[in-house]
Amino acid sequence: MNKPITNKVFIRSMRELHTWGGLVFGWLLFAIFLTGTLAIFEPELTYWMKPELRVSETTPIQSLTAADKKLRLFAPQAESWLIRLPQDRSPILEIVWQKDRKSHERYLDPQTDKVLKARQSEGGHFFAEFHTDLSSGKAGMWLVGLSSVVMLAAIVSGIVIHKQVFADFFRLRWRRNWFGAHTLGGVLTLPFVLMITYTGMILTYYFLMPLAPQLLYKNPSGIWADAFQFQDLIRANTPATLVPLEQLLPLAEEQLGKNNVMFVQVKNPGDRQATVTFIRRINDRIAAVGDRATFDGVTGQLLSTHTNWNPYVYAFRFLAGLHVAKFGGYTISWLYFAAGLVSCAMIAAGLILFTVKRRSRYAGASLAAEYGYRAIEALNITIVTGLITACAAYLWANRLLPVSLKGRAEAEITVFFCVWLCMLLHAFWRPPLQAWTEQLRIAAVLCTGLPFINALTTSIGLQNTVRSGDWMSAGVDLTAALLGVGMAFATKYINKGVNRWSS
């Protein structure tokens, strides 16, 4: 007698958890998923947002020679050097040095040894950072971590309360309403969402609560010493000539593979205790582990290689690799991107479903309840179409702000948040249906117009990039235009969708 009652209570509690947890954290989750989806193409976005960085293809040894020459000139007594050699999705030679606890970076043309002057911009890294911590530091990371827990709870509760959905899915019984859109998106992306949420939660909470390393290691750097099998050498303050880095590259490739070196790190350059570490690329394996070979910076003697990883470190980096999706080339990147967009649509449909189901209920409710419902609708609009508009405006700001503007990178981010704030005000000012359609039209115009403003303000317009085979830049233009066309078509059906798609 008690079993059916117990099941009903359990399912009701799951439904309440799914509904209210999905609403409160759905706004955060949409922002996290959207910016994470964009961050999949972080290298391409950064490349597009720095149009001055265009050079001819060069060999690794030519790039390393140019970098070595410039670093000896710019920072012979720096604490460390870092060289990022050109790769398929990061084709620019970058040098970074640390001196007096300050970081300095330059971009180089390996063929001419000239420093390339690029506009200041966070590029695609802004989306990756927002995805990680909402651009709010540790407080934002805690919110992201909590959201991942709620997302897992929402997935489990959604499976419990929508068991029939799976049967209907495989019988092709799909409902043409917001409930159908929400559940269909959830079923299609269920493995992806489970994987991306779980791995993201593991990564976030590792940095927020590194309890195991603190218990096992008195010295916080001990875990990294064990994991990467290196020991930092203390500067001897005895001058010594650093061996030419290009001489060490063939030796490193014997350990790491031909054309596999991505980073070169030099500790204590110009000192007797100098070391040179070559780090392997990670984009040809799921586990994001960079094998390395370390040499004595003065004698050139091989000190150590690290190609066999601690199983616990490897497991952690395997989860990290699944989340950041550097493996598998563009095939995996586009699969993640498509799954991310469907996941965003699923979350957005769930947010809209909440308001659609309650519209008639709150129409005759108290004034406070009606204002509360109106605020929820406005926040839904701001989070979905407002955030999309702000992301597109961020790319427009990259083209329209003066190149020489001081603090230009921060100004681009300011444009993003200002536009998002304007969308919030607009959502409260306009009736909900008009706000949805108007913001969606703005986002569509900004996305479809991006290739045109790019062609008008730079030399890497779509016609030039297609002709030269620069598909990294062309891909950003084409993807933005395609998304804009999709949103333009969506505006034709939004009236029908918001008014008639009841559950």
N, C-alpha and C positions, 0 to 999 in steps of 0.2 A: 504493500500500500504506500509505503514511503518512497519507494524508488522513483516512480514517475514525478512525484512532487520534488524530490531532490534533483532530478534531471532538469526539471523546469526552472528551479531556482538557480542551478548552475548555469544553464544557458542564458537566463535573464541577466545574471551577473556578468557573463562573458559579453553579452550584447551592450550592457552599460559601459563596461570597460572599453570595448571597441569603439563605441560612439563618442563618449566624452574624452577618452584618452586620445582618440584619433583627431578630435576637434582641437583640443588644447595644444597638442604637439604636432598636429597636422600642418600648421603654419610653419613651424620650424623645419619639419621634415621635408616639406616642399622646397623650401629655400636650400636645405642641405643637399637634396637630390638634384635640384636644377643646377646649382653651381658645381656639384660633383660631376654631373654629366658634361658640363662645359669644360671642366678641368681635364677630362680625358684627352682633349686636344690642346692641352696647355702649351706644348712646344710650338704647335702651329699658330696659336693665337699670339704668343709672344713674338714669333717671327714676323707675323703680319703687322703687329703693333710697333715694330721697329724697322720700318722700310729702308732705312739707311744701311742696314746690315745685309748687303748683297755682294757676295764675292764668288769668284770661280772656284770650282772644285779643286782641291789640292790633296797631296798625299799626307799621311800621318807624320812622316819624318820631316817633311817641309814645314808643316804646322808647328811641330815641336821645336824645330830649329828657330823659327821666328819667335815663338813664345819665350824660349830660353834667352835669346838675345835681348828682348825687351825687358824681361824681368831682371837681368843682370844690370841693365841700364837704369831702370826705375827704382828697384828695391834690392840692392845687393846685400843689405844688412837687415832685411825683413825677418820676422819670426818664422814665417812660412810662406810658401808659394802653392798655388793650385792652378793647374792648367786643365781646361776642358777642351779636348780635341774635337774637331768637327765630326758629327755623326749624321746618319740619314735624316733624323727628325730634329737635329740641333746642328745645322751645318755651319755654325759660326765658331771661330776660334776665340775663346775667352780666357783671360788670365786674371787671377785674383791674388792679392797678397795682404798679409796681416802685419801691421807695424804699429807699435804702441797701442795695441788692443783696438785698432781701427782697421776696417776692411776697405780695400780699394779694388776696383775692377776696371778692366779695359777690354775692348773688342779689337781684334787685329785682322788685317788682311795679310795672310801668310805669303802672298806673292810679292807684295811691295813693302812689307814690314811696317806699313802705316797704321796708326791708330784710327779706328773708325769712330766717328762721332755720331752716336745714336741719341734719339730723343729719350728723355726720361719717361719710363713707364714700367709699371709692375707687370704689364702684359697678362698672360694667362695665369700667372702665379696668384693674382688677386682672387680669381675664382677658386683656386685650390686652397688658398688660405681661408677664404670665407667658408668653404666646405668643411674645413678642419675645425675652426674655432669661431666662426661668425665674425671674424675681424675684431674679436673682443678679448684676445689673450686667453688666459687660463679659465676665466669665468665663462667665456664662450665655449671652451672645450668641455667644460662640465655640462653645459646645456646640450651640446652635441652628444656627449656620452649618455646623458639621461634620455635624450630623444631616441638613441639607438635601442636602449632597453625597452622603451615604450613601443617602439616599432616592432620589436620581436613579440611583445605581448599582444599587439594589435594583429599581427600575423596569426598567432596561435588562436586568439579569440575569434578572428575572422573565419578560420578554418572550422572551428567548433560550431559557430552559428550559421555558417553558409555551406554545410555539408552537401546539400542538394545541388549547389552551384556546380560542383565538379561533375556530377552526373549530367546535369543540363548542358555543361560545356561540351562534353564528348558526344552528346546527342544533338548538338548544334541547336539547342533551344536557348537562344540568346534574347534577352529582353532589351527592347529599344528604349531605354530610359537611363536616368543617371545611375540607378542601382545596377543595371546591366553593364554600363560602361565601367563602373567602379569594380565590380566583381570580375568582369572579363579581363580587365587590365591586371587585376590581382592574380588570377589564375595563370595568365600568359607569362607573367614575370615572377611567379612565386619562387622558383629555384634561384633566380638572379637576386631577388630582393632578400631572401634568406641569407645567401652567401655574402652579399655586399654589406648587409646590416651587421651580421655576426663578425665578419673580419674587421669592419670599421669599429665596432664596439671593442674588440680585443686590442686594436692599435691605440684607441683613445685611452682606454683605462690602463694600458701599460704605462703610458706617460703620466697619467693622473695619479695612479696608485702603484708605483713600482715597489710593492711590499716585498716580494721574493728577493729581488736584488739587494734591497736594503738589509734584509735578514741574513743573507748569505755572504755579503761583502761589506766589510767595514769601510773600505775605500770605494766610493761610488764608481770610480773608473775601473775597478777590478773586473767587473763583468765584461767591459769592452776589451780589456786586455786578454781575457780568456777567450772571448768570442772571436776576436780578430787576430789573436796571437801576435801582438806587437808590444813593444815597450818604448815609451817616449824617452829619447835621450836628452839629457840636460845639456844646454849649450855650454861649451868649454871656454868660450871667449878667446879661442886661439884661431887666428885667421888661417884659412886653407882654401885652396882653389877648388871650386866645384867642378866635377867631371862634366864634360859636355853631355847634355841629356840625350841628344840624338845617338850617341854611342851606346847608351844603355837600352834604347828602345828595341833593337833586335834581340838582345839578351832577354828582355822582359817578354817579348813575343814567343820566345822558345818555351816559356813557362805558361803563358796565358793564351797563346794562339795568335796567328797572323791577323793583323788589323782588328784585334779585339780590345785594345787599350782605349779606355774612354777618359780616364782622369790620370794626371800625374801630380803627385803631392811631394813637395820638397820641404823638409823640416830643417831649420837652422842653416839656411844657405850661406855660404862663405865662411863656415865654421868647421873645425876639425870633426865635430859630432854631427855633421850633415847626413841626412838619409833621404833617399829618393824612392818613393813607392809608386808603382804602376798598378792601377786599378782597372779591372776588366769590366766591360759593358754587361748589363743585366737584361737586355731586351730579347735575348734568345732562350730564356728559361723562365719558368713560372716563379720560382723562388728568387726574390730580389737580393741575391748575394753577389757581391763583387769580389771575385778572386783577386789576389794581389801578390805582387812580388816586390820585395824591398831590397835595395842596394845601399852599400856604403857610398855616401855622396862624394867622398874624396878619392878612394881607391877603385870604386866601381865594383867591388866584390859583392856577390849575391849573399845577403844576410839571411833571408827567409822567404818562403813561399807559403801561401795559404790558399789551398784549393779544397781541402777537406774541412768541413764545418762541424762544429758541435751540433748534435742532433736537435737540441732544444732551440739553439739559435736558428738552425735551418728550418725548423717547424714554424717558428715565429716569422721568419722572413718569407716562408712559403705563403702564410696568410697575408702578409703585407703585399707580396707579389700578386696574389689573387685580387686584392683590393685596388691597387694602383694600375694594374693591367698594362704593364710595360712590355709584356711578352706577346708573341703572336702577330706582330706587325699591325697593319691597318685592318686586317680581317677582324681581329679581336677588338680593336679600338672601335670599329663601327658597330660591332655586335653590342658592346657595352654602351655605346652612345644610343643606339636604338632602344635597348632595354631600359636605359635611364630615362629616355623621353616617355616611354610607355608607363614607367613607374610614376613619373611626374603627373601624367594624365590620370592615372589611377588615384593618386592622392588628391588631385584637384577635383575629380568627380566625386570623391567621398566628401570633400568639404562642401561642394555645391549640394550634394544629396542631403546633407544635414539641414541646410536652410530650406530646400524645396519641401521636405517632409514637414517642416514646422511653420511654413508661411501662413497657412490658414489658421493654425492654432494660435499664433501670436497676434493675428490681425485684430482679434477681439479681446486681447488680454489687457493687463494694466499698462499704464504709460511707461513704467519702468521696464517691464518685460518687453514691450514693443521697442523701446530704445536699445535694450540689450540685444535683441534680435537684429535690429538695424546695424548695430556696431559689428556683430558677427559677419553679416553680409558684406559690410564695407571692408573688413579685414580680409575676408576671402578674396575679394576683388584685388585688394592691394598686394596680397601675397602672390596671387597667381599672375594676373596680367600686369600688375604694377611692377613686380620683380622682373618679369620678362622685358618690359619696357626699359627698366633701369639698366639691365645688362646690355641691351642694344645701345642705350645712350652712352654707356661707358666706352663702347667701341667708337661711337661717333665723336666723343670727346677727344679720343686719341688722334683723330684727324683734324679737328677744328681748333683745338687749343694751340697757341703759338709754340713753335718748337723750342724757342729759347726761353720760355716761361720758367721762372725760378719755382722750384717745388712742383714741377709739372706732374710727376707721378701721383703726388698727393691730390693735385687738382682734379685728375681724372677720377680718382676714387670719390672725391667730394661731389663731382657731377653725378656719379652713380647714386649716392645717398640722397642728394637733393632732388633728383628726379623721382626716386622712390617715395620721398616725403610728399612731393607734389601729387603723385598718384594716390597717396593716402587721403590727402585733402579732397582730391577730386572724387574719390569713392564715397566720402561722407557728404559731399556737396550735391552730387547728381543722384537721381533715382537709380536703383540697382541695375535695372536692365540697360539703361543708357550708359551707365558707368562701365559695365562689362563690354558692350559693343565699342564704345569710344576708346577705351584703353587698348582693346584688342586691335582696333584700327591703327592707333598710334604705333603699337609694337610692330604691326605688319608693315607700315610705311618705313619705320626705321630700319627694319631688317632688309626689306627689298631695296631700299635706297642706299644701303651700305656699299655695294659695289660701285655705285655712281659717285658717291662722295669720295671713295677711295681713289677712283680714276681721276677725279678733278683735283685732288690735293697731293697726289704722289705719282711716282713713275711706275708703280707696280699695279696699275689698273688691270682689270680682268683680261683684256685683250692682250696686253704685254706679257702677263704671267703665263697665259695659255700658250702663246707663241714661243716663249722661252722654256717652257716645260717646268715652270715654278709652280707645281701643283700644291705645295704647302700653302702658298698665298692664295692661289686661285680657289683652293678648297674652302677657305674661310668665306670668300665672297659668295661662292656658289651655294654653300650650306646655309648662309644667312638669307640669301634670296629665296631658297627653297622653303625655309621655315616661314619666311614672310608671306609667301604665296599661300602656304597652308593656313596661316592665321587669317589671311584675307578671305579665304573660302569659309573658314569657321565663323566669321562675322555674319555670313549669309544665313546661317542656321542657328545662331545664338538666341534669337528671339523665340524661335520654335522650341529650342532646347530648354531655355530657362522657364518658359511659360507652360509648356505641355509635357515635358519629360518628368512626369510625376512617378512615384514609386508605388 
